[in-house]
Amino acid sequence: MSETEEYHQALKAATHFMKIRPRSRGEVADLLARKGFSQEVQSQILDRLEQLGLLDDKRFVEMWLYHRTEVVPRGGFIIKHELRQRKVAEDLIETLVEPCLAEAEPPAAYRLAAKKWRSLPPTSQRYAKVGNYLKSKGFSASTIHQVLQELLR
């Protein structure tokens, strides 16, 4: 296969992969490597997708944060883990995620907790059940404590 054919096949594979949902640069790089494309072609494709604005890790992280704080709320531990699984650079995670979570995590946790709180009968185990529920969603202990104190009021 010529280098031009390889480039076009790699581009086709990458764009098809990105149609399913937005992807990080690391995810697309992993796909191209798994498909056996040369390092040179992989680099060309990744650079080209970034030039076209189709591949932008900063925008990907912002989209992921919005989805995980507003649409399907999750805590910081899970959000960071998911971003690491998607091969997002650690420095990008720290600079974008930390400030956003300080603001968005407590309200998201409160919405989830209030819904769970209302669904449980008023027993002595209600507090612990809601706390465990929030923990399973990846919220920090301080956020859980803060939210539970608000619910008790």
C-alpha positions in Angstrom: 0.0 0.0 0.0 1.4 3.4 -0.9 1.8 6.1 1.7 -1.1 8.1 0.1 -3.4 5.1 0.3 -2.4 4.5 3.9 -3.0 8.2 4.8 -6.5 8.1 3.2 -7.4 4.8 5.0 -6.1 6.2 8.3 -8.1 9.4 7.8 -11.2 7.4 7.0 -10.7 5.2 10.1 -10.2 8.2 12.4 -13.1 10.2 11.1 -15.4 7.1 11.3 -14.2 6.5 14.9 -14.9 10.2 15.8 -18.5 10.1 14.4 -19.7 7.8 17.3 -18.8 10.4 19.9 -16.2 13.1 20.5 -12.7 11.6 21.1 -9.5 12.7 22.7 -6.2 12.8 20.8 -5.0 9.8 22.8 -8.0 7.7 21.8 -7.6 8.4 18.1 -3.8 7.7 18.4 -4.6 4.4 20.0 -7.0 3.5 17.3 -4.6 4.3 14.5 -1.8 2.3 16.3 -4.2 -0.7 16.7 -5.0 -0.6 13.0 -1.3 -0.8 12.2 -0.8 2.5 10.5 2.8 3.8 10.5 4.0 6.4 13.1 4.4 9.0 10.3 0.9 8.6 9.0 -0.5 8.6 12.6 1.2 11.9 13.3 0.0 13.4 10.0 -3.6 12.4 10.7 -3.6 13.7 14.3 -2.1 17.0 13.2 -4.5 17.3 10.3 -7.5 16.6 12.5 -6.3 19.2 15.0 -5.8 21.8 12.2 -9.4 21.2 11.0 -10.7 21.6 14.6 -12.0 18.1 14.7 -9.6 17.0 17.5 -9.2 19.3 20.5 -8.5 17.9 23.9 -9.4 21.1 25.7 -12.8 21.2 24.1 -13.2 17.4 24.7 -12.5 17.9 28.5 -14.9 20.8 28.7 -17.6 18.7 26.9 -16.9 15.8 29.2 -17.1 18.0 32.3 -20.4 19.5 31.3 -21.9 16.0 30.6 -20.6 14.6 33.9 -21.7 17.5 36.0 -25.0 18.5 34.5 -26.4 15.6 32.4 -25.2 12.5 34.2 -23.7 13.8 37.4 -20.6 12.1 38.7 -18.0 13.1 41.2 -14.4 14.3 40.6 -12.8 10.9 41.2 -14.8 9.2 38.5 -14.5 12.2 36.1 -10.7 12.2 36.4 -10.6 8.4 36.0 -12.7 8.5 32.9 -10.5 11.2 31.4 -7.3 9.3 32.2 -8.9 6.2 30.5 -9.5 8.3 27.4 -5.7 9.3 27.3 -6.2 13.0 28.2 -2.9 14.6 29.3 -2.6 14.9 33.1 -1.8 18.6 33.1 -4.9 19.3 31.1 -7.0 17.3 33.6 -5.5 19.3 36.5 -5.8 22.7 34.9 -9.4 22.3 33.6 -11.1 19.8 35.9 -10.1 21.0 39.4 -11.5 24.6 39.0 -14.7 23.3 37.4 -15.2 20.6 40.1 -14.9 23.1 43.0 -17.9 24.9 41.5 -20.0 22.2 39.9 -19.5 19.2 42.2 -21.6 20.2 45.3 -24.7 21.2 43.3 -24.5 18.0 41.2 -24.1 15.9 44.3 -27.0 17.7 46.0 -29.3 17.0 43.0 -28.5 13.3 43.1 -28.7 13.1 46.9 -32.0 14.9 47.1 -33.6 12.6 44.6 -32.3 9.5 46.4 -33.3 11.0 49.8 -36.9 11.4 48.7 -37.0 7.9 47.4 -36.0 6.3 50.7 -38.3 5.8 53.7 -37.3 8.0 56.7 -35.3 5.4 58.6 -32.1 5.6 60.6 -30.2 4.1 57.6 -31.3 6.8 55.1 -28.3 9.0 55.9 -25.8 6.2 55.3 -27.6 4.9 52.2 -27.5 8.4 50.6 -23.8 8.8 51.6 -22.9 5.5 50.1 -24.8 6.3 47.0 -22.9 9.5 46.5 -19.6 7.7 47.2 -20.4 5.2 44.5 -20.9 8.2 42.1 -17.3 9.4 42.8 -18.0 12.4 45.1 -15.4 13.4 47.7 -16.0 12.8 51.4 -16.1 16.6 52.1 -18.8 17.1 49.4 -20.8 14.1 50.7 -20.7 15.5 54.2 -21.7 19.0 53.1 -24.6 17.6 51.1 -25.9 15.3 53.8 -25.8 18.2 56.3 -27.9 20.3 54.0 -30.4 17.4 53.6 -30.8 17.0 57.3 -31.8 20.7 57.7 
